Amino acid sequence: MKNYKVYSELKKKQKKRRDKIFKRTELSFSDAYSEVKNASAQDFEEEGEINNRLDIDFIIEQEETQKSSNLRDSLVDWSIKNKINRSAVSSLLKILNKYHPELPLTYNTLLNTPKTSDIKTLDSGDYLYIGLKHNLNFILNTLNEMPDYIELDICLDGAPIYENSKNICCMWPLIGKIFNINSKPFTISLFTGQSKPNDINFLLKDFVYEFIDLSKSYTFNNIIIPLKIRSIILDAPARSSVCGIKGHGGYSSCPKCYVPGFRYENKTIFSNDSDYEKRNNEKFRARDDKEHHSHYSILEKIVDLDMVEDFPIDYLHCCLLGIMRRILDIFFGFKGFYDAKTKHRISLKIAMYENQQPSDFQRRLRGLEKMNLWKGSELRTFALFVGPVVLKSELQKEHFDLFMYFHLILVILVDKTFCFKFNDLARTLIQNFTENFITIFGQKYMTYNFHILKHLPDDVLKYGALDNFSSFPFENHIGILKRSVKSPAKPLQQIYKRLMERMNEVPEKICNKRKQKLDKQIDNTTFLRLNIDDITLGYNEKDSFVQDIDGRIVKIEKFVIEGETVYLHGVEYVEKANIYELPFESSDVHEFKIKNQNFVPCKINLNVLYRKFYRFSINEDFSLLFPMTPISKL
């Protein structure tokens, strides 16, 4: 901790010296900073307080480089990343302009906010096409090396922008994402209006024709890069509109097979059998099932697009917002099986384990009294981690077993390794889950979501784990678009301006290599935290339980650099057991019960880390561990 004390004292002396300099003379900031730095370093050398000169020099040099970087670019980054109010930025620019006359006076000039746009006014709303090539060029310009090809994921979804007593406004953005590059989603086109567009093909037309042209000869920096659509991710209503097929209430609405639907208690339900013929691209384009089609889709102009296989099932809408929410409603809804006292006890348990939620989760799980407001990420947290713990002693056995079937289905299909290794087992669990659901609650619940769940393992075999083809990143991007609207007047213009301003931001270089950063430094070689991409590993209880490729369960205490290798120092838990043994042993999917006091010291190479655990400390004697997404593959 001595280095931190030295650094802190250095900063205090720099601040005092800077204040004196600014009072004494009207130097520019960079000149004053340089003088402060030299004077402060001299003071410390005289007092003999710099015991690690290389470290302190590096800190100063790094800060000086940041200060001397382009001030205008820094202000652009600062205002966009911190979402600074535009009038506040303009006020700051007027102050800075006195000392830096090269800076503009207004926010619009600083960020090159466009004054005009190619917005088209339609009968049902406004439409803007930004373009695929425009976005691809921007993203590829941030890469250190060009990819051999580009695989696109596309999403089209509707979302409300605002709703009040006078006006209702919603938007339908067409969003893209490059799967084989670690990039963020981008907006290709956008429609805003009081309802969805009358003709969905109109929203897709510009994209389809541009994609067809680019797929033939897309060139960037004189390099021809092949371009293909990997998947188009849609919820059920959007799939119906985009693909030109019957909606989820139709008798022949399954996009994957020829199962017939029928009406039962005012609902369209489907047979629980799994042996119906599968649909394919050739028969889809030939219109062999006339009851399945409602209108022509302009996407069929893309010859290489498979109209069946390239449209995977989105588990956010099917499994989480669909089935998981339905289960919660049956158990704890207005006419649910369980009373308010049971619901309150479960909510208290959720609150009790809140502090044990790992840092990787951006949203905290709320109690059951708020379950109707739960977002997809909260439903995911409950289904995969929290539910098995808080429901164990509160539900009837048949209800808890039914929930655990669904839990295990998701545990298998969401994992990068299990989704292939146990794919056949997942099919069996889905069949058992739906059969038990019908037995307990009746055939009326065998609706669209419960049926297409049977097709999810097939999509997993093609695309990998569920998060490889989910709409989660697209939903996050839609949230960004919604937050760009500050007033009801001209929402599309507001969104367009904010999108163009972000493209003027100095882009961060994208690297497909994993980002690893040691943090919380104790001395030159010892650290308390490690960040691997978005995964946080550390000494605190909620981020400290991991597993290596040999299956050892380890609690992290610190990270130590020895030569060119990083080692994890901690304790290994030597006694682990199954949480359950039916329908198979929980250890098969890396769910364990461990004894808290039975451990031995250990030291492992950082390169053999396999996964992180979500850990629940049940009492002083034992804890439960549930697997999170693997850090690396076995």
N, C-alpha and C positions, 0 to 999 in steps of 0.2 A: 504493500500500500504506500510505500515511501515515494515511488514515482508519481502516484496520483497527488500526493501532498505537494511535491515539487512543482508539478504542472499547475496545481491550483494557485500556489503562491506566485508563480510566474504570471498567470493571468491577472491576478490582483495588481501586481506591480505595473504590468502593461497598461491596465486601465487608468491607474493614477498618473502615470507618465503621459498617457494620451490626453487626459483632461488638461494637464498643465500645458501641453504643446498647443492644444486648440485654443486655450485662453490667451497664450502668448502671441500667436501668429495665425494668419489665415492661410495655412498650408492646405493643399489638396489632401484628400483622405489617404491616398496611396503614399504620399510623401510623409505624412504624419505617422502612418503605420510603420513605414520603414525606420523612421527615427526612433519610435517607441521600441521596436523590436531590437535594434542595436543597443539602445540604452539599457533595456531590461536584461539582455544577455550579459552585458558588462556588469551590471549590478550583481547578478547571480554568480558570476565568476569570481568577483571580489569576495563574496560571502562564502564561497566554497559549497554552495548548496546544490550544484548540478553534479550528481553522481553518475548520470547516464547521459552524456552529452549527445550521443548519436540519436537517442530517442527524442530528446527535447528539440534538437535541430530539425528532426524530421517533422515534428508537430508544427514548428514555426514555419518551415519551408512549405508544408502542405497548406497552411492557412494563407501564407503570402501568395501562393499560386492561385488560390481561390479568389483572393481579393483582387488580383491583377488580371483575372479573366475578364472577358468582354462584359461590361456592366449591363449593357442592354439585354444581352441574352440571359444574364442572371436574373434580371427583373422579369423577363418573360416567363422563365421557369418558375420563379417564386410566385408570381401572381396566379398562374394556372394551377400549379400543384397545391397551393394553399387556398385556392378558391377565394381570392381576395375580392372584395366588393370593387366594382369598376370605378365608381366615383372616388373611392379611397385611393386607388392606384393613380388616377388622374391628379388628385391633390398632392400625392407624393412626388409625382413627376414635375409638377410646377415648382416644388421646393428644390429638388435635385437639379433642375435645369439651371439654377443660378450658379452652381458649381461645376456642372457638366452640361454646357450648352449644346453638346451633340445629341442629348437625349430629347425625344419628342415631348410634347406638352400634354397629350391626351392618351388615354387607354387605347382608343381605336387605332391610333397611329403606331403605338408600341407593338401591338399584336397583329397589325395589318388586317384588321377586321374588314371583311368584304362589305362594300356598300350596296352591291347588287347581287342578284342570284337568278338562276334560270327556273324559278318556281312556276309551275303550270297550275292554273286554276281550273278545277273540274266541277261538275255539278254537285258531287258529294264531298269535295274537299280540295286540298292543295297537295301537289306532288312535286318532288324534287329528285333528280337522278344525279348522284355525285360521281359514280363510276367505279368499276372494278380496277381498271388499269391505274387510275389515279391513286388508289389505296395501295396497290401492289408496289408501285414505284416508290412510294413513301416508306413502306416497310422494308423493301430490299435495300434501300439506301442506308438502313441502320445495321446491315449485316457485315460482319468481318469477312465472310466468304459466301459465295453464291451457292444456293442449293442445286442439286441435280434436277429437281422437279418440284412442282408445287401441288400439294393436295389441299383442296378447299373444302371446308365445312360451311354450309349455308343454313341460315335460319330465318324464317319469317313468322312473326308473332304480333298479336295485337295487345295494346296496353292503354289504359286510360291515362290521360295527362292531367286533367282536372275535371271535377264534376261539382256543379253548384245548381242553385235553383233556376238559373237562367240558361246556362250553357252546359253542354256535355261535349268534351273533346277527347278523342283517342288518336293513337298513332299506330301505324303498321310499318315498322322498319324492316328492310331486307338487310341482314347482317351477314358478314363473312368472317372467316377465321382460317388462317393457314395452319393446318394440323401438324405438318412436319417441321415447323419453325416455331420457336417459343415466342409467339407474338400475341398481342391482344386482339379482340374482335374489332371490326371496323364496319362503318355504315356504308352500304352500297347505294341504297335509295330509301326514301322516306315519304310516307303519305300521312296527312293529318286531316281529320274531319269529324263530324258528329257520329259517324258510323263507319263500318268497313267499306272499302270501295265496291262499287257495283260490279265491276269486272276485275277479278284478281289477276287475270292475264295481263291487264294493262300495267300492273306494278312489276310484272316479271319480264315484259317484252324487251325493254332496253337492256336488262341484264343478260337475257338469253342471247340476243344478237351480238352483244359485245363479247360474251364468253365464247361463242362460236368462232368469232374472228380471232380472239386472243389464243384459243386452243390450237389454232393452226400455226401461228408464228409469233408467240409472245417473246419480245426481245427486250433485254435490259442491259445497258452498257455493252452493246454489241454481242451479248450472249443470248442464245435461244434457250428458253427454259420451258420444258413441257408443262402443260397446265391441265389438271383434271379435277372433277368434283368427286370427293371421297364420299360425302354423305350430305343429305338434306334433312335437317332435324326439325320436326314439327310436332305440335300437339294434335289431338284428334280433329278439332274444328278446322285448324289451319291445313292439315293434311287433306281433309275433304275438299276444301276450296282450291288448294294448289294442285292436287293430283286429279281433280275432277271426278271424285268418287263419292258414294253415298256417305252421309254423316254417320256418327257413331250410334245413332238411333235407328239406322236402316237395317233391313233384314239381311242384306248382303254387303255389310259394311266392313268386315274384317279385311285389312289390306294385305294379309299374308296367306290366307287360305279360303277355301270355299264353304266354310261352315255356314249353315243357314240359321237365321235368327227367327224368333217368333215372339208374340206378345204374351206377357204373363203379368197380371196385376198392374196393368198400365205401364209396363216397362218392356223394352226389347232385350231379351236374354238369349244366351247361346248354349248349345250343348256342351257338356263337360268332356266329351270325347276328344282325343288328340290325333285321330287317324284320318282326318280330312285331307284331301289333295291340296298341295301347296300351289300358290299362284307363282307365275314367272313373268319375265319381261315380255317375251314373245306373245303370250296369250293376252297379257294386259293391252299391248298395243294393237292386237287383232280384235279387241272387244269381244272376247269369247263369252264373257258373262255380262250381258247387257244390263242386268239388274244392279251390277256393281258400279257402273259409270253414270255420271250425271251430266258432265260436259267435257269438252276438249281442253287439255292442258297444254299450254305453249311450251312447257318443259320437254314435251315429246320431240320437239325439234332438235334437241341435243341427242345425237345418235348414240353416243357412248353411255348415256345415262340409263341405268337400270331402274325402271319405274316401280320395282318392288323391293329389290335388295338394297338399293342405295337410299332408301327411306327407313332408317332403323327406328325402333320404338324408343321413345324418350322416357327414361325411368323417373325423371322428376315429376312428370305429369301422370304417368301410368301408376307407378308404385307408391310414390310419396303423396302427392296432392290427390291421387285417386284412391288406391287401396288402403294406405296407412291412415289417411283421414277418415275413410269409411269405417275402418275398425274402431278408431277412437270415438266416432260418433255413435256406433252401436253400443260400445261399452259405457261411455260417459256423456253422451248427448242428452238432449232434453227428455227423450223417452228411452234412455239407456238402461242397461242391466244393473248398473251400480249407482248407489245413492250419493248424496253430496258429501257425506262424511268420508266415504272411501276416496272420493275424488280429492278431498282436502288433504287426507293423509298422504296420498301419492304426490300432491303438490309440495307438501312439506319435505318429502324425501328428495324431490328434484332440487329444491332450494338448498338442502343440506349438502348435496354433492356438487353444487355449482362451483365452489372454489377448487374442485378437483378436475375441472374441465381443462384440457391442454390448451396452450397458447395458440395453437394452430387454428382454433375455431374462432371465427370473427363475430359470431352471434351467440349470445347466451340463451340457453333454453328456458323459456318461461313456464309457469305452472299450468295445470290442466284448465284452470278457469279462463285462460287465454288461448286454449287450443284451437279455437276457430280462427284465430289471428296468426297462428304459427306459419312461418315461411317454410319453403322447401328445405332449407338447411336445418331448421329446427326439427322437422319431421324426420330427416335423415339421421340426426343425432339421436333422437328418441328410438328409432327403429334399430339402429346398429349398436348403440352403446347403453343408453340410459334405461330404456324400456325393460330389458331382462332383469335389471337390478331392482327397480322401483315397483314392478308389477308382480314379482315373485310370490309374495305372501298376501297379495290383495285380491287376486282374481281366482275364480273357480279353476280347477285343474284343466278342464277341457278348453276353457278360454285362454289360459296361459299357454297351454301346449299349441293352440292355434297361432297365437302371436309368435311363439318361438319358431314355428315352421316358417313364417314370413321373415323373421329375423335371420334365420339360417340361409334362406334363399338369397337375401341381399348380401350377407357376409360372403357367400361364395362368389356371386356374380360381380361384386364391387372390387374384389381383390385381383391383382394382376396375375397371380399364380393360380389361385384356387379356381378362377373362372374357366380355365382350361382343364386343370387336373380333375375337378369335380363337376364338370359340366353335365354329365349324365345323371349324377346324383341330384343336381339342381332340378332337372326335369322331373325326377321322381318326387322330390319335395313339393314342387308346384302342383303336380297331380294330386298328391295327398292333401295339400293345403286346400285346394278348391273342393275336393270331395268332402273333407271335414267341414268346410264352411257351409256347404249345402246341407249336410246332415244336421248341423247345429242351428243355423239361422234360416234355412230354406232356399229354394231354387231362385227366388226373386233377386238374389244378389249376384247371380252369374251374368253380370252385365259386361259391357265392352272391355273395361279395364281388366277384369278378372280373366276374360278370355285371352286377350292379347299378351297377358303375362306368360302364357305358354310358349309364345314365340320368342321371348327374350333370350333364352339360351342360344338360339340360332344366330341372332345378331351379335351376341358376345363372341361366338366362334369366328365371326368375320372381322369385328372391330376391336376386340379385346375387352377389358374391364369396362363396367358401365360408365365410368367418368370419362372414357375416351370418346363417347358419343352422346353426352348429356347436354341439355340446354342451360345448365348452370352458368357458364361464362357468358352466354348470350343474354340471359336474364339480368346479369350484373351490368352488362352494357346498356340494356334498355333503361335500367335505373339511372345511369349516367345521363342518358338523353332526357329523361323526365326531369331531372334536377336542373337541366339547362334552361327550362322554361320558368320565368319569374313572373309573368303576367299573362292574362288570357289573350292579349292582343298579339296576333301574328306568331303563334307558337312555332311554326315551321321555320320562319326566318330566324328566330332566336336560336333554335337548335343548330341550324346551318352555320350561323356565325360562330357559335362556340366550337363546333367541329373544326372549322377552318382555322380558328385561333390555336387549337391544340396541334394542328399540323405545322404551325409556325414555331412551336416550341422546339428547342434544341433536342433532337431525338437521342434517347439512350441506345447505345450499341447493344444489339441482341446477340447473345452467344448461346449456342445449343449445349455448351458444357455446363455442368452443374455448378451453381454458385455456392461456395463453402466459405463461411466466415466465422472465425473464432472471436468471442466477445467476452466481456467481464474479466479483464485481465488482472491477475494477481501479481505476477512477476513476469520476467522475460519469456518464460516457457510454460506458464500455467494459466489456464483459462477456465471459466466456470460455465460458459455457454457456447454452443455451436449452432449456426444456422445453415441448413442445407436446403437451398431454394426456399420454399415456404414452410419448411419443417424446423421447429425449434427444439433443440435438445439441451438440457441443462441440469443443474444441481437441485433446482426446486422440485418438490414432490410431483407436481402435475406434468412435468416434462422430462422426468428422469428415468422412466422405465423403458428399456429397450431389449431387443433380442438380436443375437448374432446368427450367422449362417449355420452354426452348429446347434442351434436351439437353446443356447444358454440364456437365461433371463437375468438381466443385469440392471442395477440401479446406479445411475451416474453420480459421481462425486466431483470429478474434475477432468479436464483434458490437459495432457502434458505433451509438449513437443520434445522429442528425443532424436537429435540429428535431423533427418528429413522426414521423419515419421511422426504422426500424431497418435497417441495412445489414450484410451479411455480408462481412467482409474475409477473403480467403484466396488460394489459387492455383488456376488452372484447368489441368487436364491436357489438352494439345492433341493428343496422339497416343493414339488408342484403336483397338482392333482386336477382331475376333470371337474368342471362345473356341473356337467350333466353327461349322461352316457347314451341317451336315446334321442333321435334315431341313430346317432353315431357318437363317438367320443368327442367331447368338445376340443380336446387337444389336437384333433385332426385339422381343425381350422384355427388353431393357435389361440384358443380361449382357455385360460388357466385360473386355478385358485392356488395362491401361494401363502406360505406361513411367513408372517412379517419378521419373526425373530430368528429364523433359520437361514443364515447366509454366511459366506466366506469372502474375504477380500479377493479381488481379481483385477487383472490388467489385460485389455484386449486391443488389438490393432483397429483403428478407425475404419479401415477398408473392409472389415468383416461384419460391419453392422448390417442388419437385415431390415428390421422394422421397429416402429415405436408402438407403445401400448397406451390405451386409455385405461387408467387405473382407478379403481374404486376401493378405498379403505373402508371395509365393512365394520371392523372393530380392531382391537389391539392385537388379535391373534392372526387374522388372515385378511387378504385383499383379493379382489377379482380383477383380471386383466383381459381386455378385449382388443383385438388387433386393429391397428390403423393401417393406412396405405403403406405398402413396403417402401423403404428407402431405396433398396436395390433388389434385383431379382436373384433368386437362388441359382 
